[in-house]
């Protein structure tokens, strides 16, 4: 249900988007999805380091979940990733852009020790 403002009891609808705006948004979303998929393939193949990615993430992965990116690393399954995140006090739903400096530093240090 849309939010209700204090002055009125009617729900506030999102602004209408033109066909061009919707198509541009769809194109951006598809571009981000394909770039993330390639990044996960690079992580799996060892062409990209997870530590480097955590320290300096590109814009298109800022909203990606840390849990999903760690799963793309070879030999890291759900159990190991969940344990690593809990040791660093990071929620499994946390996004890469939402990590604090402390969380980012602890996670990188822990991953480099393994």
N, CA, C and O atoms as CSV, one atom per row, in Angstrom:
chain,resi,resn,atom,element,x,y,z
A,1,UNK,N,N,0.840,-1.176,0.000
A,1,UNK,CA,C,0.000,0.000,0.000
A,1,UNK,C,C,0.891,1.247,0.000
A,1,UNK,O,O,1.851,1.322,0.767
A,2,UNK,N,N,0.575,2.225,-0.858
A,2,UNK,CA,C,1.388,3.450,-0.908
A,2,UNK,C,C,1.307,4.225,0.395
A,2,UNK,O,O,0.346,4.073,1.150
A,3,UNK,N,N,2.316,5.062,0.667
A,3,UNK,CA,C,2.306,5.837,1.907
A,3,UNK,C,C,1.173,6.855,1.929
A,3,UNK,O,O,0.743,7.351,0.888
A,4,UNK,N,N,0.703,7.154,3.124
A,4,UNK,CA,C,-0.358,8.133,3.305
A,4,UNK,C,C,0.255,9.360,3.965
A,4,UNK,O,O,0.969,9.239,4.961
A,5,UNK,N,N,-0.022,10.553,3.413
A,5,UNK,CA,C,0.516,11.775,3.998
A,5,UNK,C,C,-0.375,12.229,5.141
A,5,UNK,O,O,-1.529,11.814,5.244
A,6,UNK,N,N,0.170,13.086,6.003
A,6,UNK,CA,C,-0.585,13.572,7.157
A,6,UNK,C,C,-1.727,14.485,6.738
A,6,UNK,O,O,-2.789,14.460,7.360
A,7,UNK,N,N,-1.533,15.298,5.687
A,7,UNK,CA,C,-2.529,16.288,5.307
A,7,UNK,C,C,-3.726,15.672,4.578
A,7,UNK,O,O,-4.821,16.233,4.597
A,8,UNK,N,N,-3.518,14.536,3.946
A,8,UNK,CA,C,-4.614,13.881,3.242
A,8,UNK,C,C,-4.696,12.430,3.650
A,8,UNK,O,O,-3.747,11.860,4.189
A,9,UNK,N,N,-5.837,11.850,3.387
A,9,UNK,CA,C,-5.961,10.429,3.686
A,9,UNK,C,C,-5.793,9.591,2.424
A,9,UNK,O,O,-5.912,8.367,2.471
A,10,UNK,N,N,-5.511,10.256,1.278
A,10,UNK,CA,C,-5.294,9.534,0.031
A,10,UNK,C,C,-3.858,9.028,-0.043
A,10,UNK,O,O,-2.936,9.726,0.378
A,11,UNK,N,N,-3.658,7.827,-0.572
A,11,UNK,CA,C,-2.287,7.341,-0.774
A,11,UNK,C,C,-1.578,8.177,-1.832
A,11,UNK,O,O,-2.198,8.653,-2.783
A,12,UNK,N,N,-0.268,8.350,-1.653
A,12,UNK,CA,C,0.539,9.104,-2.603
A,12,UNK,C,C,1.124,8.113,-3.601
A,12,UNK,O,O,1.837,7.186,-3.217
A,13,UNK,N,N,0.823,8.307,-4.870
A,13,UNK,CA,C,1.305,7.395,-5.906
A,13,UNK,C,C,2.663,7.856,-6.414
A,13,UNK,O,O,2.994,9.041,-6.371
A,14,UNK,N,N,3.434,6.897,-6.893
A,14,UNK,CA,C,4.718,7.226,-7.503
A,14,UNK,C,C,4.460,7.985,-8.795
A,14,UNK,O,O,3.453,7.742,-9.460
A,15,UNK,N,N,5.348,8.898,-9.162
A,15,UNK,CA,C,5.123,9.653,-10.403
A,15,UNK,C,C,5.119,8.714,-11.610
A,15,UNK,O,O,5.856,7.730,-11.651
A,16,UNK,N,N,4.288,9.034,-12.572
A,16,UNK,CA,C,4.235,8.236,-13.796
A,16,UNK,C,C,5.538,8.394,-14.573
A,16,UNK,O,O,6.116,9.479,-14.624
A,17,UNK,N,N,5.984,7.317,-15.167
A,17,UNK,CA,C,7.202,7.347,-15.971
A,17,UNK,C,C,6.811,7.213,-17.442
A,17,UNK,O,O,5.888,6.472,-17.783
A,18,UNK,N,N,7.504,7.919,-18.289
A,18,UNK,CA,C,7.242,7.803,-19.725
A,18,UNK,C,C,7.833,6.489,-20.224
A,18,UNK,O,O,8.633,5.852,-19.538
A,19,UNK,N,N,7.439,6.104,-21.397
A,19,UNK,CA,C,7.952,4.874,-21.991
A,19,UNK,C,C,9.472,4.949,-22.124
A,19,UNK,O,O,10.165,3.965,-21.868
A,20,UNK,N,N,9.986,6.095,-22.519
A,20,UNK,CA,C,11.439,6.273,-22.678
A,20,UNK,C,C,12.145,6.095,-21.332
A,20,UNK,O,O,13.177,5.428,-21.256
A,21,UNK,N,N,11.589,6.689,-20.271
A,21,UNK,CA,C,12.199,6.555,-18.939
A,21,UNK,C,C,12.181,5.103,-18.479
A,21,UNK,O,O,13.156,4.621,-17.904
A,22,UNK,N,N,11.072,4.402,-18.730
A,22,UNK,CA,C,10.994,2.993,-18.325
A,22,UNK,C,C,11.992,2.146,-19.102
A,22,UNK,O,O,12.625,1.255,-18.536
A,23,UNK,N,N,12.134,2.418,-20.384
A,23,UNK,CA,C,13.072,1.652,-21.203
A,23,UNK,C,C,14.521,1.928,-20.789
A,23,UNK,O,O,15.349,1.017,-20.792
A,24,UNK,N,N,14.828,3.173,-20.434
A,24,UNK,CA,C,16.182,3.503,-19.957
A,24,UNK,C,C,16.467,2.792,-18.634
A,24,UNK,O,O,17.561,2.266,-18.435
A,25,UNK,N,N,15.499,2.776,-17.745
A,25,UNK,CA,C,15.677,2.100,-16.457
A,25,UNK,C,C,15.864,0.600,-16.667
A,25,UNK,O,O,16.696,-0.021,-16.006
A,26,UNK,N,N,15.101,0.022,-17.576
A,26,UNK,CA,C,15.236,-1.401,-17.879
A,26,UNK,C,C,16.614,-1.696,-18.464
A,26,UNK,O,O,17.232,-2.705,-18.123
A,27,UNK,N,N,17.092,-0.824,-19.336
A,27,UNK,CA,C,18.415,-1.005,-19.935
A,27,UNK,C,C,19.514,-0.932,-18.878
A,27,UNK,O,O,20.445,-1.738,-18.892
A,28,UNK,N,N,19.406,0.046,-17.949
A,28,UNK,CA,C,20.395,0.161,-16.865
A,28,UNK,C,C,20.377,-1.092,-15.983
A,28,UNK,O,O,21.429,-1.608,-15.605
A,29,UNK,N,N,19.179,-1.573,-15.660
A,29,UNK,CA,C,19.068,-2.764,-14.814
A,29,UNK,C,C,19.673,-3.982,-15.509
A,29,UNK,O,O,20.382,-4.768,-14.880
A,30,UNK,N,N,19.398,-4.137,-16.790
A,30,UNK,CA,C,19.975,-5.264,-17.536
A,30,UNK,C,C,21.491,-5.167,-17.613
A,30,UNK,O,O,22.183,-6.180,-17.510
A,31,UNK,N,N,22.011,-3.962,-17.792
A,31,UNK,CA,C,23.455,-3.748,-17.848
A,31,UNK,C,C,24.100,-4.136,-16.509
A,31,UNK,O,O,25.126,-4.815,-16.477
A,32,UNK,N,N,23.489,-3.696,-15.420
A,32,UNK,CA,C,24.020,-4.019,-14.084
A,32,UNK,C,C,23.991,-5.521,-13.854
A,32,UNK,O,O,24.959,-6.086,-13.345
A,33,UNK,N,N,22.891,-6.178,-14.221
A,33,UNK,CA,C,22.790,-7.633,-14.037
A,33,UNK,C,C,23.865,-8.374,-14.818
A,33,UNK,O,O,24.485,-9.301,-14.297
A,34,UNK,N,N,24.089,-7.970,-16.068
A,34,UNK,CA,C,25.092,-8.676,-16.871
A,34,UNK,C,C,26.507,-8.412,-16.348
A,34,UNK,O,O,27.347,-9.312,-16.363
A,35,UNK,N,N,26.778,-7.187,-15.886
A,35,UNK,CA,C,28.110,-6.889,-15.337
A,35,UNK,C,C,28.348,-7.663,-14.039
A,35,UNK,O,O,29.453,-8.150,-13.802
A,36,UNK,N,N,27.317,-7.778,-13.200
A,36,UNK,CA,C,27.452,-8.558,-11.956
A,36,UNK,C,C,27.662,-10.032,-12.264
A,36,UNK,O,O,28.455,-10.699,-11.599
A,37,UNK,N,N,26.963,-10.539,-13.257
A,37,UNK,CA,C,27.130,-11.946,-13.635
A,37,UNK,C,C,28.567,-12.198,-14.095
A,37,UNK,O,O,29.172,-13.205,-13.728
A,38,UNK,N,N,29.115,-11.276,-14.903
A,38,UNK,CA,C,30.493,-11.419,-15.354
A,38,UNK,C,C,31.463,-11.341,-14.174
A,38,UNK,O,O,32.445,-12.082,-14.125
A,39,UNK,N,N,31.188,-10.447,-13.228
A,39,UNK,CA,C,32.031,-10.315,-12.044
A,39,UNK,C,C,32.035,-11.616,-11.241
A,39,UNK,O,O,33.085,-12.051,-10.768
A,40,UNK,N,N,30.868,-12.232,-11.088
A,40,UNK,CA,C,30.793,-13.503,-10.351
A,40,UNK,C,C,31.565,-14.598,-11.079
A,40,UNK,O,O,32.215,-15.427,-10.443
A,41,UNK,N,N,31.497,-14.605,-12.417
A,41,UNK,CA,C,32.287,-15.583,-13.179
A,41,UNK,C,C,33.777,-15.340,-12.970
A,41,UNK,O,O,34.552,-16.287,-12.833
A,42,UNK,N,N,34.180,-14.053,-12.946
A,42,UNK,CA,C,35.589,-13.713,-12.721
A,42,UNK,C,C,36.039,-14.126,-11.318
A,42,UNK,O,O,37.162,-14.601,-11.147
A,43,UNK,N,N,35.176,-13.949,-10.315
A,43,UNK,CA,C,35.503,-14.383,-8.952
A,43,UNK,C,C,35.677,-15.898,-8.918
A,43,UNK,O,O,36.627,-16.407,-8.323
A,44,UNK,N,N,34.767,-16.605,-9.551
A,44,UNK,CA,C,34.812,-18.066,-9.560
A,44,UNK,C,C,36.074,-18.584,-10.253
A,44,UNK,O,O,36.657,-19.582,-9.830
A,45,UNK,N,N,36.492,-17.894,-11.325
A,45,UNK,CA,C,37.671,-18.319,-12.087
A,45,UNK,C,C,38.976,-17.822,-11.477
A,45,UNK,O,O,40.053,-18.211,-11.928
A,46,UNK,N,N,38.893,-16.956,-10.443
A,46,UNK,CA,C,40.102,-16.442,-9.809
A,46,UNK,C,C,40.714,-15.251,-10.526
A,46,UNK,O,O,41.823,-14.835,-10.192
A,47,UNK,N,N,40.011,-14.695,-11.503
A,47,UNK,CA,C,40.533,-13.529,-12.231
A,47,UNK,C,C,40.368,-12.234,-11.439
A,47,UNK,O,O,41.037,-11.238,-11.713
A,48,UNK,N,N,39.467,-12.260,-10.452
A,48,UNK,CA,C,39.218,-11.096,-9.601
A,48,UNK,C,C,39.349,-11.524,-8.148
A,48,UNK,O,O,38.877,-12.595,-7.767
A,49,UNK,N,N,39.983,-10.697,-7.347
A,49,UNK,CA,C,40.162,-10.984,-5.928
A,49,UNK,C,C,38.987,-10.406,-5.138
A,49,UNK,O,O,38.610,-9.251,-5.334
A,50,UNK,N,N,38.416,-11.210,-4.252
A,50,UNK,CA,C,37.306,-10.744,-3.424
A,50,UNK,C,C,37.770,-9.625,-2.491
A,50,UNK,O,O,37.002,-8.705,-2.209
A,51,UNK,N,N,39.003,-9.688,-2.012
A,51,UNK,CA,C,39.523,-8.648,-1.118
A,51,UNK,C,C,39.618,-7.313,-1.857
A,51,UNK,O,O,39.231,-6.276,-1.317
A,52,UNK,N,N,40.131,-7.333,-3.088
A,52,UNK,CA,C,40.212,-6.103,-3.886
A,52,UNK,C,C,38.828,-5.543,-4.166
A,52,UNK,O,O,38.618,-4.331,-4.134
A,53,UNK,N,N,37.890,-6.434,-4.441
A,53,UNK,CA,C,36.521,-6.017,-4.716
A,53,UNK,C,C,35.888,-5.364,-3.492
A,53,UNK,O,O,35.187,-4.359,-3.617
A,54,UNK,N,N,36.130,-5.928,-2.308
A,54,UNK,CA,C,35.570,-5.371,-1.075
A,54,UNK,C,C,36.181,-4.012,-0.745
A,54,UNK,O,O,35.489,-3.114,-0.265
A,55,UNK,N,N,37.469,-3.867,-1.002
A,55,UNK,CA,C,38.148,-2.611,-0.675
A,55,UNK,C,C,37.809,-1.485,-1.637
A,55,UNK,O,O,37.733,-0.325,-1.231
A,56,UNK,N,N,37.604,-1.812,-2.908
A,56,UNK,CA,C,37.328,-0.784,-3.914
A,56,UNK,C,C,36.248,-1.275,-4.871
A,56,UNK,O,O,36.545,-1.628,-6.012
A,57,UNK,N,N,34.986,-1.300,-4.411
A,57,UNK,CA,C,33.920,-1.848,-5.257
A,57,UNK,C,C,33.482,-0.879,-6.359
A,57,UNK,O,O,33.341,0.320,-6.116
A,58,UNK,N,N,33.269,-1.400,-7.561
A,58,UNK,CA,C,32.729,-0.551,-8.629
A,58,UNK,C,C,31.278,-0.161,-8.310
A,58,UNK,O,O,30.638,-0.782,-7.462
A,59,UNK,N,N,30.774,0.850,-8.980
A,59,UNK,CA,C,29.420,1.347,-8.716
A,59,UNK,C,C,28.346,0.283,-8.903
A,59,UNK,O,O,27.383,0.239,-8.137
A,60,UNK,N,N,28.495,-0.569,-9.907
A,60,UNK,CA,C,27.429,-1.515,-10.222
A,60,UNK,C,C,27.280,-2.650,-9.199
A,60,UNK,O,O,26.326,-3.423,-9.286
A,61,UNK,N,N,28.193,-2.765,-8.239
A,61,UNK,CA,C,28.030,-3.783,-7.191
A,61,UNK,C,C,27.721,-3.188,-5.819
A,61,UNK,O,O,27.666,-3.920,-4.831
A,62,UNK,N,N,27.523,-1.901,-5.744
A,62,UNK,CA,C,27.236,-1.259,-4.456
A,62,UNK,C,C,25.975,-1.837,-3.812
A,62,UNK,O,O,25.906,-1.946,-2.587
A,63,UNK,N,N,24.984,-2.208,-4.613
A,63,UNK,CA,C,23.734,-2.718,-4.055
A,63,UNK,C,C,23.663,-4.243,-4.064
A,63,UNK,O,O,22.615,-4.812,-3.757
A,64,UNK,N,N,24.761,-4.911,-4.410
A,64,UNK,CA,C,24.795,-6.370,-4.383
A,64,UNK,C,C,25.013,-6.846,-2.942
A,64,UNK,O,O,25.691,-6.180,-2.159
A,65,UNK,N,N,24.445,-7.977,-2.606
A,65,UNK,CA,C,24.600,-8.526,-1.261
A,65,UNK,C,C,25.995,-9.152,-1.116
A,65,UNK,O,O,26.464,-9.859,-2.008
A,66,UNK,N,N,26.640,-8.882,0.006
A,66,UNK,CA,C,27.969,-9.424,0.287
A,66,UNK,C,C,27.900,-10.952,0.287
A,66,UNK,O,O,28.804,-11.620,-0.215
A,67,UNK,N,N,26.830,-11.496,0.850
A,67,UNK,CA,C,26.621,-12.945,0.920
A,67,UNK,C,C,26.716,-13.563,-0.478
A,67,UNK,O,O,27.409,-14.562,-0.671
A,68,UNK,N,N,26.015,-12.967,-1.457
A,68,UNK,CA,C,26.005,-13.506,-2.820
A,68,UNK,C,C,27.375,-13.428,-3.475
A,68,UNK,O,O,27.767,-14.341,-4.202
A,69,UNK,N,N,28.102,-12.353,-3.227
A,69,UNK,CA,C,29.436,-12.219,-3.816
A,69,UNK,C,C,30.405,-13.237,-3.219
A,69,UNK,O,O,31.224,-13.812,-3.936
A,70,UNK,N,N,30.311,-13.459,-1.905
A,70,UNK,CA,C,31.185,-14.447,-1.267
A,70,UNK,C,C,30.879,-15.861,-1.760
A,70,UNK,O,O,31.781,-16.691,-1.866
A,71,UNK,N,N,29.608,-16.135,-2.062
A,71,UNK,CA,C,29.244,-17.460,-2.582
A,71,UNK,C,C,29.890,-17.734,-3.939
A,71,UNK,O,O,30.076,-18.894,-4.308
A,72,UNK,N,N,30.231,-16.698,-4.676
A,72,UNK,CA,C,30.842,-16.869,-5.990
A,72,UNK,C,C,32.313,-17.263,-5.894
A,72,UNK,O,O,32.902,-17.706,-6.880
A,73,UNK,N,N,32.910,-17.103,-4.712
A,73,UNK,CA,C,34.323,-17.443,-4.521
A,73,UNK,C,C,34.450,-18.967,-4.390
A,73,UNK,O,O,33.681,-19.587,-3.655
A,74,UNK,N,N,35.417,-19.576,-5.098
A,74,UNK,CA,C,35.592,-21.027,-4.997
A,74,UNK,C,C,35.831,-21.479,-3.550
A,74,UNK,O,O,36.509,-20.802,-2.778
A,75,UNK,N,N,35.269,-22.615,-3.209
A,75,UNK,CA,C,35.385,-23.261,-1.899
A,75,UNK,C,C,34.639,-22.520,-0.783
A,75,UNK,O,O,34.844,-22.807,0.396
A,76,UNK,N,N,33.784,-21.578,-1.150
A,76,UNK,CA,C,32.971,-20.870,-0.163
A,76,UNK,C,C,31.515,-21.219,-0.414
A,76,UNK,O,O,30.906,-20.771,-1.386
A,77,UNK,N,N,30.962,-22.041,0.499
A,77,UNK,CA,C,29.556,-22.406,0.407
A,77,UNK,C,C,28.741,-21.616,1.412
A,77,UNK,O,O,29.253,-20.722,2.086
A,78,UNK,N,N,27.469,-21.959,1.503
A,78,UNK,CA,C,26.555,-21.237,2.391
A,78,UNK,C,C,27.001,-21.277,3.852
A,78,UNK,O,O,26.943,-20.263,4.548
A,79,UNK,N,N,27.443,-22.439,4.316
A,79,UNK,CA,C,27.829,-22.575,5.727
A,79,UNK,C,C,29.054,-21.722,6.043
A,79,UNK,O,O,29.070,-20.999,7.039
A,80,UNK,N,N,30.077,-21.806,5.197
A,80,UNK,CA,C,31.300,-21.043,5.434
A,80,UNK,C,C,31.047,-19.538,5.341
A,80,UNK,O,O,31.560,-18.768,6.153
A,81,UNK,N,N,30.258,-19.122,4.353
A,81,UNK,CA,C,29.959,-17.693,4.178
A,81,UNK,C,C,29.162,-17.172,5.380
A,81,UNK,O,O,29.437,-16.085,5.886
A,82,UNK,N,N,28.181,-17.951,5.829
A,82,UNK,CA,C,27.386,-17.544,6.996
A,82,UNK,C,C,28.276,-17.408,8.229
A,82,UNK,O,O,28.115,-16.465,9.004
A,83,UNK,N,N,29.210,-18.335,8.417
A,83,UNK,CA,C,30.125,-18.282,9.560
A,83,UNK,C,C,31.028,-17.044,9.483
A,83,UNK,O,O,31.227,-16.355,10.484
A,84,UNK,N,N,31.566,-16.768,8.305
A,84,UNK,CA,C,32.447,-15.607,8.117
A,84,UNK,C,C,31.697,-14.315,8.425
A,84,UNK,O,O,32.207,-13.445,9.131
A,85,UNK,N,N,30.486,-14.198,7.890
A,85,UNK,CA,C,29.706,-12.983,8.122
A,85,UNK,C,C,29.354,-12.819,9.596
A,85,UNK,O,O,29.370,-11.702,10.114
A,86,UNK,N,N,29.039,-13.913,10.275
A,86,UNK,CA,C,28.695,-13.789,11.697
A,86,UNK,C,C,29.925,-13.421,12.531
A,86,UNK,O,O,29.802,-12.687,13.511
A,87,UNK,N,N,31.107,-13.919,12.157
A,87,UNK,CA,C,32.334,-13.551,12.869
A,87,UNK,C,C,32.620,-12.056,12.749
A,87,UNK,O,O,33.155,-11.442,13.672
A,88,UNK,N,N,32.259,-11.478,11.605
A,88,UNK,CA,C,32.485,-10.045,11.368
A,88,UNK,C,C,31.274,-9.204,11.770
A,88,UNK,O,O,31.262,-7.990,11.565
A,89,UNK,N,N,30.273,-9.838,12.332
A,89,UNK,CA,C,29.031,-9.157,12.746
A,89,UNK,C,C,28.394,-8.404,11.572
A,89,UNK,O,O,28.077,-7.219,11.664
A,90,UNK,N,N,28.220,-9.139,10.463
A,90,UNK,CA,C,27.606,-8.585,9.256
A,90,UNK,C,C,26.353,-9.400,8.945
A,90,UNK,O,O,26.397,-10.630,8.899
A,91,UNK,N,N,25.259,-8.715,8.736
A,91,UNK,CA,C,24.001,-9.371,8.391
A,91,UNK,C,C,24.106,-9.988,7.000
A,91,UNK,O,O,24.718,-9.393,6.113
A,92,UNK,N,N,23.521,-11.173,6.787
A,92,UNK,CA,C,23.552,-11.785,5.449
A,92,UNK,C,C,22.853,-10.938,4.386
A,92,UNK,O,O,23.102,-11.117,3.193
A,93,UNK,N,N,21.991,-10.027,4.802
A,93,UNK,CA,C,21.289,-9.187,3.826
A,93,UNK,C,C,22.018,-7.870,3.552
A,93,UNK,O,O,21.523,-7.042,2.788
A,94,UNK,N,N,23.178,-7.668,4.160
A,94,UNK,CA,C,23.938,-6.414,3.994
A,94,UNK,C,C,24.458,-6.300,2.567
A,94,UNK,O,O,24.937,-7.275,1.989
A,95,UNK,N,N,24.357,-5.095,2.006
A,95,UNK,CA,C,24.888,-4.858,0.671
A,95,UNK,C,C,26.337,-4.381,0.768
A,95,UNK,O,O,26.786,-3.917,1.816
A,96,UNK,N,N,27.042,-4.501,-0.325
A,96,UNK,CA,C,28.447,-4.103,-0.352
A,96,UNK,C,C,28.599,-2.615,-0.035
A,96,UNK,O,O,29.518,-2.227,0.687
A,97,UNK,N,N,27.718,-1.794,-0.563
A,97,UNK,CA,C,27.771,-0.357,-0.306
A,97,UNK,C,C,27.365,0.002,1.114
A,97,UNK,O,O,27.686,1.091,1.591
A,98,UNK,N,N,26.661,-0.899,1.799
A,98,UNK,CA,C,26.189,-0.640,3.148
A,98,UNK,C,C,27.151,-1.067,4.239
A,98,UNK,O,O,26.857,-0.894,5.422
A,99,UNK,N,N,28.307,-1.629,3.862
A,99,UNK,CA,C,29.286,-2.048,4.859
A,99,UNK,C,C,29.956,-0.841,5.503
A,99,UNK,O,O,30.302,0.123,4.820
A,100,UNK,N,N,30.138,-0.898,6.821
A,100,UNK,CA,C,30.894,0.153,7.501
A,100,UNK,C,C,32.381,-0.112,7.281
A,100,UNK,O,O,32.761,-1.190,6.824
A,101,UNK,N,N,33.199,0.847,7.598
A,101,UNK,CA,C,34.651,0.672,7.450
A,101,UNK,C,C,35.147,-0.467,8.340
A,101,UNK,O,O,36.010,-1.246,7.935
A,102,UNK,N,N,34.595,-0.562,9.563
A,102,UNK,CA,C,34.972,-1.644,10.469
A,102,UNK,C,C,34.628,-3.001,9.860
A,102,UNK,O,O,35.462,-3.906,9.833
A,103,UNK,N,N,33.400,-3.137,9.374
A,103,UNK,CA,C,32.965,-4.400,8.786
A,103,UNK,C,C,33.808,-4.753,7.570
A,103,UNK,O,O,34.230,-5.898,7.406
A,104,UNK,N,N,34.047,-3.775,6.731
A,104,UNK,CA,C,34.842,-4.010,5.514
A,104,UNK,C,C,36.260,-4.460,5.888
A,104,UNK,O,O,36.784,-5.417,5.318
A,105,UNK,N,N,36.874,-3.762,6.850
A,105,UNK,CA,C,38.236,-4.110,7.275
A,105,UNK,C,C,38.320,-5.484,7.904
A,105,UNK,O,O,39.228,-6.253,7.589
A,106,UNK,N,N,37.379,-5.812,8.798
A,106,UNK,CA,C,37.376,-7.131,9.442
A,106,UNK,C,C,37.182,-8.236,8.412
A,106,UNK,O,O,37.845,-9.272,8.471
A,107,UNK,N,N,36.277,-8.013,7.475
A,107,UNK,CA,C,35.991,-9.029,6.467
A,107,UNK,C,C,37.208,-9.278,5.574
A,107,UNK,O,O,37.552,-10.427,5.298
A,108,UNK,N,N,37.849,-8.217,5.131
A,108,UNK,CA,C,39.041,-8.365,4.279
A,108,UNK,C,C,40.151,-9.070,5.051
A,108,UNK,O,O,40.806,-9.964,4.516
A,109,UNK,N,N,40.367,-8.672,6.311
A,109,UNK,CA,C,41.424,-9.302,7.121
A,109,UNK,C,C,41.142,-10.787,7.308
A,109,UNK,O,O,42.051,-11.611,7.210
A,110,UNK,N,N,39.894,-11.127,7.575
A,110,UNK,CA,C,39.527,-12.541,7.782
A,110,UNK,C,C,39.699,-13.342,6.499
A,110,UNK,O,O,40.194,-14.469,6.528
A,111,UNK,N,N,39.295,-12.769,5.385
A,111,UNK,CA,C,39.413,-13.483,4.103
A,111,UNK,C,C,40.870,-13.658,3.681
A,111,UNK,O,O,41.215,-14.666,3.064
A,112,UNK,N,N,41.715,-12.704,4.003
A,112,UNK,CA,C,43.131,-12.825,3.619
A,112,UNK,C,C,43.867,-13.856,4.479
A,112,UNK,O,O,44.897,-14.388,4.065
A,113,UNK,N,N,43.341,-14.138,5.676
A,113,UNK,CA,C,43.963,-15.163,6.532
A,113,UNK,C,C,43.621,-16.567,6.050
A,113,UNK,O,O,44.356,-17.512,6.337
A,114,UNK,N,N,42.530,-16.717,5.332
A,114,UNK,CA,C,42.063,-18.057,4.906
A,114,UNK,C,C,42.759,-18.516,3.668
A,114,UNK,O,O,42.487,-19.612,3.178
